[in-house]
């Protein structure tokens, strides 16, 4: 079984260097690619990090478009004590994968940080991690988050104790930079933000439901729910 200590390098004089921060990025069939790749891009390049994709079984896992696969290098059972957990969301309206939910319940008490992006917050809520807490998720799934015991707030990133939740999809990059600042200080986070040239200047100011007409919100909500209700491409 892999724990943070398993990856600790040995110094030339035989002494043990500070152990790396083990970051478990959770994959499951039908995940949304940018939810997990955005944080990976930020966190994997930071010094002293061991970022590993984990899933029920090692091997390829297909996203919710059916066109993108990421490779899990370890199973959930092999990663028993991650320092940081990152779980992204999915378009699927199926109940959260219970194997993943149970793993979150097991490892959360020992993490330094437990984080989610988009509807990954639904997984945290299903595991009981967000009971009675403020949290965010994709705006179209706010009601589902609240149904599972959290208090939805329309913020891009919400930090409560050692739990950080991010809003939809692209907000995962903001979450990861926030996390990086908590782990290593703001200068490291600012430098990495410059390194990946993360300077959002979207062509349209329509990235939040509070910024657009209600009719646009309802059209997009309907389209999302239609996609969510369809059989996931990854399961065909």
Secondary structure by P-SEA (a helix, b strand, c coil): ccccccccccccccccccccccccccccccccccccaaaaaacccccccbbbbbcccccccccccccbbbbbcccccccccccbbbbbcccccccccaaaaaaaaaccccccccccccaaaaaaaaacccccccccccccaaaaaaaabbbbbcccccccccbbbbccccaaaaaaaaaaaaaccaaaaaaaaaaacccccccccccccccccaaaaaaaaaaaaaaaaccccccc
